Amino acid sequence: MKKLAVLFIIGLCASCTTDSVDDITDVTITGYRIEKTTSPGYNNVTIGNLLNGKLYSETHQETIGGVVQEPTTQQIFFYNTDGTVNRYVQHYPSYDRMVYLYYDADQNLIGAKTTLMGGPEELYYRFVHNLNNTVFFEKINAAYDNPAAMAYSRIVLQFNNNDDVVSAGIDANFDGVAENANTFQYNNNNISRIAFSNGTVVDYEYSNIIDSSLYLWDKSIGGKTRKIIAAECYWAGPSSYFMDNLSISKNILQENASLATFQVLPNNFYQSKTLTLDTSGTTVTQFFFD
């Protein structure tokens, strides 16, 4: 599946204000386990270790040629004393990036920096919160708190009062108005319709299965912050992988639910998911609940 090279893409698979699943208050995930088997004699097991119910570290163990390798543990989320995320590791097939997040006194996300772990590359971002409930997602040429920092790209996110993104578009001339915006409609905390800027309109149907992975991300990083740093996904054009990159809705898409085998709890969270693809083998994802 194609992925966008953006600031945030959901990794278990992306605010400290209203969460997109804030109607769920009595669910505690205590950990997760992901096992990938891509060929006979090889598999990779990831154990997710949580801290206060939030993403914290992962323990990885490979089996190569039938021989179990030594496990390694990596801390992937680091938190400030107020509970906001200070930084987290973003995994890619051939490298990792560290994403640093910065906030104002009201815990609004106002800046970010990504670094290529083991390399010199740094990318800078600035997030401007406006009175009309818009947020500017800006790529800049220096740190967010550098007065001389200049924006060379801006996406305008329009939020509603439920902290849902209702439109997203590029502000090419930096006048504060998005040109050629995508617009979004919601139902039960799920994106139900997208009108893309090129005129394409797509409706989405969902299963009753609640996305346990998304719930854990929202609880860890916060719903609105996650939406802000997913701005480039909101603005992308229509494609078969658009919603998988965005990963923002509470429930599993109906078409994705039909591709895997789920074990679902009475509260509709999934406890396990088994997905087999010809190109990548079998992946079994398990969540553990209190």
NUGUTOR-775058 format. One line per field, with one value per residue: residue number from 0; x, y, z of N, C-alpha, C in turn. Coordinates in pm, whole numbers, padded with zeros to 5 digits, always signed. Layout:
REM residues N
pos: c(NUM:...)
n.x: c(X:...)
n.y: c(Y:...)
n.z: c(Z:...)
ca.x: c(X:...)
ca.y: c(Y:...)
ca.z: c(Z:...)
c.x: c(X:...)
c.y: c(Y:...)
c.z: c(Z:...)
//
This chain:
REM residues 290
pos: c(0:1:2:3:4:5:6:7:8:9:10:11:12:13:14:15:16:17:18:19:20:21:22:23:24:25:26:27:28:29:30:31:32:33:34:35:36:37:38:39:40:41:42:43:44:45:46:47:48:49:50:51:52:53:54:55:56:57:58:59:60:61:62:63:64:65:66:67:68:69:70:71:72:73:74:75:76:77:78:79:80:81:82:83:84:85:86:87:88:89:90:91:92:93:94:95:96:97:98:99:100:101:102:103:104:105:106:107:108:109:110:111:112:113:114:115:116:117:118:119:120:121:122:123:124:125:126:127:128:129:130:131:132:133:134:135:136:137:138:139:140:141:142:143:144:145:146:147:148:149:150:151:152:153:154:155:156:157:158:159:160:161:162:163:164:165:166:167:168:169:170:171:172:173:174:175:176:177:178:179:180:181:182:183:184:185:186:187:188:189:190:191:192:193:194:195:196:197:198:199:200:201:202:203:204:205:206:207:208:209:210:211:212:213:214:215:216:217:218:219:220:221:222:223:224:225:226:227:228:229:230:231:232:233:234:235:236:237:238:239:240:241:242:243:244:245:246:247:248:249:250:251:252:253:254:255:256:257:258:259:260:261:262:263:264:265:266:267:268:269:270:271:272:273:274:275:276:277:278:279:280:281:282:283:284:285:286:287:288:289)
n.x: c(+00084:+00057:+00217:+00200:+00460:+00468:+00432:+00299:+00192:-00022:+00123:+00099:-00038:-00006:-00313:-00445:-00706:-01051:-01107:-01130:-01264:-01407:-01637:-01604:-01524:-01456:-01266:-00969:-00667:-00404:-00180:-00021:+00026:+00201:+00239:+00424:+00443:+00629:+00753:+00836:+00991:+01059:+00968:+00838:+00798:+00631:+00603:+00395:+00454:+00298:+00260:+00100:-00135:-00076:+00099:+00434:+00686:+00846:+00906:+01101:+01132:+01288:+01251:+01465:+01525:+01419:+01546:+01536:+01593:+01778:+01581:+01502:+01450:+01288:+01230:+00955:+00780:+00790:+00721:+00603:+00594:+00334:+00182:+00157:+00283:+00626:+00812:+00830:+00900:+00908:+00851:+01001:+01047:+01331:+01457:+01443:+01258:+01270:+01017:+00958:+00753:+00593:+00439:+00198:+00113:-00143:-00151:-00183:-00079:+00201:+00436:+00678:+00939:+01125:+01367:+01610:+01697:+02024:+02120:+02175:+01950:+01692:+01361:+01120:+00827:+00539:+00252:-00031:-00280:-00595:-00854:-01090:-01130:-00957:-00655:-00326:-00110:+00218:+00511:+00838:+01151:+01320:+01351:+01040:+01014:+01185:+01218:+01281:+01201:+01065:+00774:+00728:+00532:+00184:-00096:-00440:-00643:-00976:-01165:-01451:-01685:-01658:-01403:-01346:-01198:-01323:-01264:-00982:-00707:-00461:-00294:-00188:-00105:-00066:-00266:-00435:-00656:-00781:-00718:-00892:-00998:-01039:-01340:-01516:-01751:-01923:-02025:-02119:-01856:-01705:-01562:-01786:-01835:-01640:-01571:-01370:-01121:-01101:-01350:-01440:-01651:-01676:-01832:-01832:-01854:-01897:-01793:-01918:-01703:-01476:-01183:-00917:-00646:-00638:-00778:-00592:-00379:-00506:-00555:-00297:-00158:-00347:-00652:-00695:-00437:-00333:-00484:-00404:-00132:-00168:-00228:-00136:-00230:-00507:-00529:-00456:-00510:-00787:-00772:-00708:-00587:-00631:-00793:-00668:-00418:-00495:-00642:-00836:-01096:-01338:-01437:-01373:-01332:-01582:-01498:-01234:-01275:-01378:-01160:-01005:-00983:-01158:-01161:-01398:-01483:-01757:-01800:-01743:-01479:-01189:-01025:-00844:-00687:-00653:-00470:-00410:-00203:-00105:+00130:+00267:+00251:+00125:-00028:-00084:-00259:-00292:-00475:-00465:-00675:-00784)
n.y: c(-00120:+00219:+00491:+00821:+01064:+01223:+01444:+01304:+00972:+00718:+00484:+00239:+00130:+01020:+01698:+01817:+01831:+01793:+01455:+01236:+01009:+01060:+00985:+00748:+00623:+00431:+00240:+00064:+00005:-00221:-00312:-00435:-00669:-00756:-00974:-01064:-01268:-01348:-01532:-01884:-01988:-01734:-01470:-01175:-01033:-00788:-00632:-00419:-00187:-00011:+00308:+00432:+00381:+00478:+00495:+00379:+00210:-00035:-00381:-00582:-00888:-01115:-01407:-01592:-01803:-02003:-01969:-01815:-01479:-01245:-01034:-00684:-00366:-00059:+00273:+00456:+00668:+00978:+01177:+01497:+01658:+01743:+01561:+01584:+01492:+01485:+01396:+01152:+00835:+00771:+00515:+00389:+00179:+00163:+00339:+00548:+00825:+01099:+01276:+01586:+01774:+02085:+02315:+02570:+02767:+02682:+02424:+02395:+02275:+02413:+02399:+02191:+01952:+01743:+01488:+01301:+00998:+00927:+01078:+01402:+01545:+01785:+01891:+02154:+02279:+02488:+02582:+02765:+02900:+03031:+03283:+03223:+02952:+02816:+02648:+02703:+02500:+02496:+02463:+02543:+02730:+02731:+02687:+02673:+02875:+03069:+03400:+03478:+03278:+03155:+03075:+02830:+02676:+02627:+02486:+02519:+02436:+02394:+02381:+02238:+02287:+02053:+01980:+01855:+01827:+02014:+02122:+02137:+02281:+02410:+02715:+02905:+03168:+03277:+03426:+03360:+03219:+02915:+02762:+02560:+02350:+02038:+01904:+01786:+01559:+01429:+01143:+01000:+01026:+00945:+00991:+01054:+01149:+01283:+01566:+01618:+01850:+01840:+01788:+01529:+01319:+01122:+00868:+00702:+00390:+00220:-00040:-00190:-00215:-00087:+00104:-00006:+00057:+00325:+00444:+00410:+00567:+00821:+00855:+00871:+01080:+01275:+01397:+01638:+01736:+01520:+01540:+01787:+01745:+01568:+01707:+01713:+01474:+01515:+01701:+01565:+01419:+01231:+00878:+00522:+00467:+00677:+00705:+00519:+00631:+00864:+00778:+00846:+00809:+00675:+00412:+00097:+00093:-00045:-00189:-00251:-00402:-00632:-00750:-00870:-01091:-01057:-01056:-00953:-00751:-00725:-00449:-00352:-00287:-00413:-00713:-00879:-00900:-01055:-01049:-01139:-01109:-01144:-01018:-00949:-01142:-01278:-01093:-01068:-00890:-00803:-00672:-00592:-00575:-00406)
n.z: c(+00000:-00083:+00080:+00216:+00226:+00487:+00773:+00971:+00993:+01081:+01295:+01428:+01290:+01400:+02015:+02303:+02350:+02263:+02200:+01911:+01970:+02199:+02320:+02439:+02740:+02924:+02859:+02875:+02734:+02770:+02641:+02338:+02067:+01779:+01519:+01244:+00968:+00701:+00538:+00519:+00817:+00893:+01103:+01267:+01576:+01756:+02063:+02231:+02477:+02729:+02900:+03167:+03028:+02777:+02461:+02467:+02463:+02246:+02206:+02007:+01830:+01623:+01417:+01236:+00973:+01127:+01367:+01674:+01746:+01958:+02166:+02121:+02272:+02227:+02315:+02209:+02244:+02412:+02693:+02814:+03140:+03178:+03045:+02770:+02443:+02401:+02212:+01945:+01787:+01444:+01231:+00934:+00641:+00587:+00760:+01057:+01191:+01421:+01578:+01703:+01922:+01998:+02225:+02325:+02623:+02670:+02588:+02316:+02004:+01852:+01711:+01535:+01480:+01270:+01268:+01094:+01211:+01295:+01092:+00927:+00847:+00898:+00942:+00959:+01120:+01159:+01346:+01332:+01524:+01472:+01527:+01395:+01409:+01245:+01149:+01059:+00887:+00850:+00656:+00731:+00717:+00931:+01290:+01473:+01667:+01589:+01507:+01250:+01084:+00784:+00602:+00351:+00253:+00297:+00455:+00506:+00766:+00844:+01128:+01300:+01574:+01710:+01693:+01452:+01131:+00874:+00631:+00408:+00255:+00021:+00081:-00138:-00195:+00050:+00184:+00382:+00304:+00187:-00124:-00359:-00186:-00007:+00127:+00420:+00560:+00849:+01044:+01339:+01446:+01231:+00908:+00665:+00409:+00145:-00039:-00292:-00411:-00685:-00778:-00742:-00553:-00269:-00086:+00230:+00397:+00707:+00932:+01239:+01399:+01627:+01590:+01745:+01743:+01651:+01863:+02072:+01979:+01973:+02248:+02338:+02198:+02154:+02017:+01856:+01808:+01664:+01432:+01332:+01265:+01066:+00841:+00572:+00476:+00486:+00280:+00052:-00277:-00428:-00392:-00383:-00145:+00021:+00262:+00427:+00470:+00602:+00831:+01047:+01134:+01370:+01349:+01175:+00826:+00610:+00385:+00453:+00680:+00571:+00458:+00648:+00935:+01229:+01586:+01800:+02076:+02319:+02346:+02100:+02034:+01868:+01949:+01828:+01508:+01200:+00913:+00586:+00313:-00026:-00097:+00135:+00333:+00644:+00901:+01240:+01470:+01803:+02077:+02422:+02701:+02998)
ca.x: c(+00000:+00135:+00205:+00245:+00574:+00415:+00476:+00240:+00108:-00043:+00233:+00048:-00094:-00068:-00399:-00488:-00843:-01152:-01063:-01228:-01339:-01426:-01757:-01565:-01451:-01433:-01184:-00826:-00580:-00285:-00068:-00055:+00123:+00189:+00326:+00426:+00510:+00639:+00802:+00863:+01112:+01084:+00861:+00879:+00699:+00643:+00523:+00377:+00454:+00232:+00287:-00024:-00233:-00034:+00211:+00560:+00801:+00820:+01007:+01100:+01207:+01278:+01290:+01528:+01562:+01375:+01626:+01485:+01698:+01766:+01487:+01549:+01344:+01310:+01128:+00907:+00709:+00846:+00616:+00630:+00535:+00190:+00118:+00166:+00394:+00744:+00865:+00803:+00973:+00826:+00922:+00992:+01114:+01477:+01512:+01352:+01263:+01220:+00928:+00950:+00633:+00604:+00305:+00188:+00074:-00274:-00129:-00207:+00040:+00241:+00556:+00729:+01065:+01157:+01508:+01641:+01782:+02149:+02154:+02170:+01831:+01592:+01250:+01056:+00685:+00475:+00107:-00087:-00421:-00663:-00979:-01202:-01124:-00868:-00516:-00232:-00001:+00321:+00649:+00920:+01292:+01395:+01271:+00911:+01026:+01283:+01141:+01316:+01154:+00975:+00695:+00732:+00412:+00081:-00226:-00539:-00740:-01094:-01225:-01581:-01683:-01627:-01263:-01332:-01156:-01431:-01205:-00836:-00658:-00337:-00300:-00072:-00058:-00050:-00362:-00519:-00771:-00741:-00767:-00913:-00999:-01121:-01433:-01543:-01872:-01902:-02137:-02074:-01710:-01644:-01576:-01888:-01827:-01536:-01579:-01234:-01111:-01112:-01489:-01474:-01719:-01670:-01901:-01766:-01935:-01815:-01839:-01938:-01578:-01401:-01041:-00842:-00519:-00666:-00814:-00470:-00308:-00576:-00534:-00156:-00112:-00456:-00725:-00676:-00297:-00316:-00546:-00322:-00011:-00209:-00283:-00101:-00319:-00638:-00527:-00420:-00614:-00856:-00697:-00754:-00521:-00650:-00842:-00570:-00317:-00552:-00664:-00889:-01231:-01345:-01466:-01303:-01406:-01644:-01415:-01117:-01321:-01402:-01032:-00936:-01065:-01154:-01227:-01450:-01537:-01895:-01804:-01710:-01335:-01139:-00921:-00742:-00711:-00562:-00473:-00318:-00189:-00010:+00256:+00337:+00230:+00018:-00005:-00183:-00252:-00372:-00478:-00500:-00761:-00798)
ca.y: c(+00000:+00340:+00581:+00956:+01108:+01338:+01456:+01200:+00864:+00630:+00389:+00107:+00117:+00991:+01794:+01780:+01881:+01690:+01341:+01190:+00899:+01105:+00928:+00622:+00666:+00321:+00139:+00076:-00089:-00241:-00347:-00493:-00762:-00766:-01078:-01066:-01384:-01316:-01648:-01996:-01973:-01594:-01383:-01063:-01007:-00660:-00620:-00280:-00162:+00117:+00381:+00502:+00362:+00546:+00438:+00409:+00144:-00158:-00486:-00653:-01013:-01181:-01546:-01599:-01941:-02086:-01940:-01697:-01382:-01173:-00921:-00547:-00276:+00081:+00368:+00525:+00789:+01049:+01268:+01608:+01636:+01769:+01453:+01600:+01420:+01565:+01347:+01011:+00776:+00735:+00407:+00367:+00051:+00165:+00436:+00605:+00969:+01146:+01390:+01668:+01857:+02201:+02363:+02694:+02747:+02616:+02292:+02394:+02244:+02532:+02375:+02055:+01932:+01603:+01462:+01167:+00939:+00884:+01164:+01545:+01612:+01838:+01961:+02238:+02306:+02587:+02568:+02894:+02887:+03156:+03302:+03168:+02807:+02758:+02628:+02700:+02402:+02560:+02417:+02663:+02707:+02735:+02643:+02744:+02991:+03163:+03509:+03493:+03162:+03188:+02962:+02809:+02600:+02640:+02422:+02575:+02341:+02455:+02290:+02273:+02296:+01922:+01958:+01781:+01904:+02016:+02153:+02145:+02320:+02487:+02862:+02926:+03307:+03314:+03530:+03305:+03151:+02795:+02744:+02422:+02271:+01921:+01925:+01661:+01545:+01327:+01076:+00914:+01037:+00888:+01068:+00988:+01196:+01380:+01632:+01657:+01977:+01818:+01757:+01392:+01304:+00982:+00833:+00593:+00310:+00167:-00152:-00154:-00243:+00032:+00092:-00006:+00126:+00469:+00484:+00420:+00687:+00940:+00867:+00902:+01207:+01371:+01398:+01754:+01738:+01419:+01590:+01897:+01697:+01489:+01803:+01677:+01365:+01575:+01778:+01480:+01394:+01103:+00759:+00404:+00461:+00805:+00690:+00445:+00728:+00961:+00700:+00941:+00774:+00588:+00273:+00038:+00096:-00172:-00263:-00303:-00507:-00754:-00806:-00933:-01164:-00985:-01098:-00826:-00753:-00675:-00303:-00328:-00279:-00542:-00773:-00930:-00887:-01136:-01001:-01212:-01051:-01218:-00946:-00924:-01249:-01269:-01009:-01085:-00781:-00827:-00571:-00646:-00479:-00421)
ca.z: c(+00000:-00093:+00193:+00190:+00305:+00558:+00911:+01056:+00944:+01195:+01291:+01461:+01159:+01254:+02095:+02437:+02356:+02242:+02121:+01813:+02029:+02336:+02378:+02500:+02859:+03018:+02794:+02903:+02664:+02851:+02557:+02208:+02010:+01634:+01464:+01098:+00908:+00558:+00465:+00612:+00897:+00934:+01149:+01350:+01680:+01826:+02184:+02267:+02621:+02755:+03024:+03206:+02923:+02655:+02388:+02535:+02403:+02173:+02209:+01879:+01825:+01493:+01396:+01104:+00943:+01237:+01487:+01744:+01774:+02084:+02157:+02145:+02316:+02189:+02357:+02090:+02284:+02526:+02737:+02905:+03272:+03173:+02972:+02625:+02381:+02373:+02084:+01920:+01675:+01329:+01162:+00790:+00611:+00587:+00854:+01156:+01216:+01549:+01563:+01824:+01924:+02087:+02261:+02402:+02762:+02673:+02530:+02172:+01925:+01776:+01631:+01527:+01409:+01247:+01239:+01045:+01314:+01237:+00979:+00957:+00794:+00989:+00880:+01059:+01098:+01249:+01346:+01375:+01562:+01445:+01599:+01319:+01421:+01145:+01188:+00947:+00891:+00767:+00648:+00745:+00689:+01056:+01403:+01486:+01755:+01531:+01446:+01108:+01009:+00674:+00552:+00206:+00218:+00402:+00441:+00598:+00820:+00907:+01225:+01354:+01720:+01765:+01656:+01327:+01014:+00776:+00500:+00407:+00124:+00013:+00073:-00224:-00192:+00191:+00223:+00487:+00245:+00114:-00259:-00401:-00063:+00016:+00237:+00489:+00641:+00951:+01108:+01448:+01455:+01111:+00785:+00584:+00270:+00110:-00169:-00325:-00483:-00830:-00810:-00704:-00424:-00227:+00038:+00300:+00486:+00815:+01013:+01379:+01472:+01666:+01560:+01871:+01719:+01649:+01999:+02150:+01931:+02022:+02392:+02363:+02141:+02156:+01891:+01768:+01765:+01559:+01310:+01279:+01199:+00949:+00743:+00434:+00437:+00458:+00155:-00062:-00375:-00416:-00429:-00311:-00016:+00091:+00399:+00506:+00511:+00696:+00954:+01143:+01175:+01489:+01312:+01062:+00701:+00578:+00289:+00523:+00771:+00493:+00414:+00761:+01031:+01356:+01708:+01848:+02212:+02326:+02331:+01958:+02009:+01824:+02032:+01738:+01364:+01118:+00775:+00499:+00180:-00109:-00111:+00262:+00429:+00742:+01018:+01347:+01565:+01923:+02183:+02552:+02771:+03142)
c.x: c(+00087:+00110:+00260:+00363:+00537:+00464:+00422:+00162:+00094:+00052:+00193:-00035:+00009:-00014:-00425:-00626:-00937:-01098:-01171:-01308:-01372:-01555:-01729:-01477:-01409:-01347:-01037:-00752:-00450:-00162:-00115:+00059:+00097:+00289:+00312:+00506:+00509:+00689:+00827:+00994:+01142:+00956:+00918:+00766:+00732:+00549:+00516:+00363:+00400:+00276:+00165:-00129:-00199:+00083:+00343:+00681:+00756:+00938:+00992:+01183:+01181:+01309:+01339:+01576:+01526:+01449:+01576:+01602:+01675:+01669:+01556:+01430:+01381:+01196:+01086:+00829:+00771:+00748:+00671:+00560:+00384:+00114:+00119:+00288:+00507:+00803:+00827:+00880:+00875:+00905:+00895:+01068:+01265:+01538:+01403:+01368:+01214:+01139:+00916:+00829:+00646:+00466:+00313:+00139:-00061:-00270:-00177:-00076:+00077:+00366:+00595:+00861:+01083:+01305:+01521:+01738:+01906:+02193:+02132:+02039:+01738:+01486:+01173:+00913:+00637:+00324:+00047:-00236:-00488:-00799:-01098:-01200:-01051:-00729:-00433:-00124:+00106:+00452:+00737:+01068:+01380:+01301:+01148:+00922:+01134:+01206:+01167:+01265:+01049:+00903:+00710:+00616:+00313:-00044:-00318:-00636:-00852:-01156:-01368:-01573:-01658:-01482:-01246:-01284:-01267:-01382:-01054:-00792:-00532:-00369:-00177:-00017:-00050:-00141:-00458:-00640:-00722:-00801:-00786:-00913:-01080:-01215:-01482:-01674:-01854:-02034:-02082:-01921:-01636:-01662:-01673:-01884:-01713:-01565:-01439:-01233:-01124:-01254:-01534:-01539:-01723:-01743:-01835:-01863:-01845:-01879:-01869:-01811:-01505:-01252:-00960:-00710:-00538:-00699:-00689:-00386:-00374:-00551:-00392:-00119:-00219:-00518:-00693:-00532:-00275:-00374:-00462:-00201:-00041:-00258:-00255:-00185:-00458:-00641:-00498:-00539:-00676:-00769:-00750:-00695:-00541:-00688:-00745:-00457:-00371:-00579:-00719:-01025:-01231:-01359:-01383:-01391:-01461:-01557:-01290:-01156:-01340:-01273:-00962:-01037:-01047:-01217:-01266:-01512:-01681:-01907:-01762:-01563:-01288:-01022:-00810:-00786:-00607:-00580:-00368:-00320:-00082:+00127:+00334:+00311:+00115:+00061:-00119:-00159:-00345:-00363:-00525:-00568:-00765:-00939)
c.y: c(+00124:+00428:+00717:+00990:+01236:+01337:+01345:+01101:+00767:+00512:+00250:+00060:+00179:+01081:+01747:+01839:+01766:+01579:+01298:+01071:+00933:+01055:+00793:+00654:+00551:+00210:+00167:-00034:-00099:-00280:-00403:-00584:-00772:-00871:-01082:-01187:-01365:-01433:-01760:-01974:-01832:-01532:-01277:-01034:-00874:-00660:-00472:-00265:-00022:+00176:+00464:+00496:+00428:+00474:+00477:+00344:+00018:-00253:-00570:-00781:-01082:-01330:-01558:-01741:-02036:-02061:-01810:-01607:-01315:-01056:-00788:-00461:-00132:+00166:+00449:+00653:+00845:+01161:+01381:+01580:+01662:+01665:+01467:+01525:+01517:+01527:+01201:+00966:+00735:+00635:+00410:+00238:+00053:+00265:+00478:+00756:+00996:+01272:+01460:+01760:+01966:+02265:+02501:+02663:+02678:+02477:+02283:+02365:+02363:+02510:+02229:+02056:+01783:+01591:+01319:+01105:+00879:+00969:+01311:+01613:+01658:+01912:+02032:+02270:+02408:+02573:+02693:+02875:+03023:+03162:+03241:+03015:+02742:+02743:+02625:+02595:+02453:+02483:+02541:+02627:+02715:+02693:+02731:+02871:+03089:+03275:+03526:+03377:+03203:+03061:+02952:+02721:+02614:+02565:+02483:+02465:+02418:+02350:+02334:+02272:+02162:+01882:+01860:+01875:+01898:+02063:+02166:+02179:+02402:+02637:+02906:+03068:+03363:+03431:+03480:+03229:+03032:+02794:+02594:+02324:+02143:+01950:+01790:+01669:+01425:+01268:+00981:+00908:+00966:+00983:+00994:+01029:+01295:+01434:+01685:+01781:+01961:+01783:+01617:+01390:+01156:+00967:+00709:+00522:+00238:+00044:-00101:-00168:-00112:+00007:+00105:+00069:+00277:+00520:+00502:+00540:+00814:+00962:+00910:+01043:+01315:+01389:+01515:+01765:+01639:+01466:+01703:+01842:+01600:+01578:+01763:+01559:+01419:+01642:+01691:+01458:+01257:+00988:+00643:+00395:+00589:+00785:+00610:+00536:+00822:+00896:+00788:+00900:+00671:+00442:+00229:+00049:-00042:-00254:-00320:-00415:-00639:-00822:-00887:-01011:-01099:-01068:-00971:-00845:-00702:-00524:-00257:-00296:-00415:-00585:-00832:-00912:-00971:-01094:-01076:-01150:-01127:-01153:-00935:-01030:-01222:-01184:-01032:-00976:-00808:-00708:-00636:-00537:-00510:-00471)
c.z: c(+00000:+00028:+00157:+00280:+00378:+00701:+00997:+00973:+01060:+01187:+01334:+01344:+01072:+01368:+02235:+02456:+02327:+02153:+02024:+01864:+02174:+02398:+02444:+02620:+02949:+02960:+02825:+02828:+02743:+02769:+02424:+02162:+01860:+01586:+01313:+01051:+00758:+00475:+00565:+00686:+00939:+00987:+01241:+01448:+01746:+01945:+02221:+02418:+02647:+02888:+03057:+03095:+02791:+02591:+02453:+02465:+02329:+02188:+02082:+01890:+01692:+01506:+01253:+01079:+01055:+01367:+01550:+01783:+01910:+02069:+02182:+02181:+02284:+02244:+02236:+02121:+02411:+02563:+02823:+03038:+03273:+03093:+02822:+02572:+02351:+02237:+02069:+01796:+01567:+01245:+01011:+00759:+00625:+00685:+00952:+01159:+01358:+01524:+01697:+01814:+02030:+02105:+02325:+02543:+02776:+02610:+02385:+02100:+01839:+01691:+01632:+01453:+01389:+01214:+01190:+01142:+01250:+01120:+01013:+00919:+00906:+00908:+00990:+01019:+01202:+01234:+01410:+01401:+01551:+01513:+01526:+01314:+01304:+01206:+01061:+00977:+00796:+00772:+00644:+00733:+00813:+01169:+01421:+01568:+01709:+01461:+01296:+01023:+00906:+00627:+00400:+00159:+00332:+00361:+00546:+00637:+00886:+00998:+01257:+01507:+01788:+01737:+01541:+01218:+00910:+00638:+00516:+00266:+00133:+00005:-00005:-00215:-00050:+00232:+00331:+00438:+00164:-00026:-00284:-00283:-00078:+00133:+00289:+00566:+00733:+00998:+01212:+01456:+01341:+00994:+00693:+00437:+00257:-00028:-00200:-00413:-00634:-00873:-00775:-00566:-00390:-00094:+00098:+00393:+00586:+00877:+01154:+01461:+01500:+01645:+01689:+01858:+01721:+01789:+02085:+02108:+01983:+02170:+02422:+02319:+02142:+02019:+01801:+01721:+01651:+01427:+01248:+01205:+01086:+00835:+00599:+00384:+00406:+00320:+00033:-00154:-00358:-00466:-00347:-00171:+00066:+00237:+00486:+00552:+00617:+00831:+01066:+01198:+01289:+01452:+01192:+00938:+00668:+00483:+00354:+00620:+00697:+00449:+00522:+00846:+01168:+01467:+01782:+01986:+02212:+02311:+02192:+01931:+01957:+01912:+01947:+01594:+01291:+00972:+00695:+00361:+00103:-00109:+00020:+00368:+00524:+00861:+01117:+01450:+01680:+02017:+02312:+02634:+02920:+03175)
//
